Amino acid sequence: GDKVEVIGEDAFRDCWNLKDIRLSDNLISIENGAFTDCGLLSITIPDSTTTVDGFSQCSNIKQVHIGSGVISIGPHRRPFLMS
């Protein structure tokens, strides 16, 4: 729901059937490995999010929208370099 503030480590790891997700407008952090090896095609990081570190080996992502609040992107930046 809209009360989620953190997506924890490895929360959606290996979820290949996950193609789309709506993130909470209250989301503050996406932790290490949260979306590693998942099937996401696109993602919008809300303006409330400040820390993003969860997209290792996400080769399917074609479109990323980064909110204005993001101040830290972890070492797995490949999806963000394409946006």
Salt bridges, closest charged atoms under 4 A:
ASP2 OD1 - ARG22 NH1 2.98
ASP10 OD1 - ARG13 NH2 2.86
ASP25 OD2 - ARG22 NH2 3.69
